[in-house]
Amino acid sequence: MGKTSGVSMNKLIIDERQWDIDELPVDIKARVGRMQEVNNEILALEMRVAEWRTVFQGYSNSVAQDLDARGIEPVESQAEEPTDEE
């Protein structure tokens, strides 16, 4: 997993080495194609995670505002929790 790799503009890049995809054997081109599909799925999932984090933060902000507006005090504040360094 420590290897860096990517595919862009008909170039395959792995560990700072570069190949022209058009010049690769058919079986390797197929795997490179699958790499592109997997990478696209990863990017789509990362976008969905970012969207869900935004939704979560919106709910969190809304709940905090409602609690403050209703004067509901927290049981304790995390800022007041002792740390191991104390």
Secondary structure, DSSP 4 states (H G I P E B T S, - for coil): ----EEEETTEEEETTEEEEGGGS-HHHHHHHHHHHHHHHHHHHHHHHHHHHHHHHHHHHHHHHHHHHHTTPPPS--GGGS--TT-
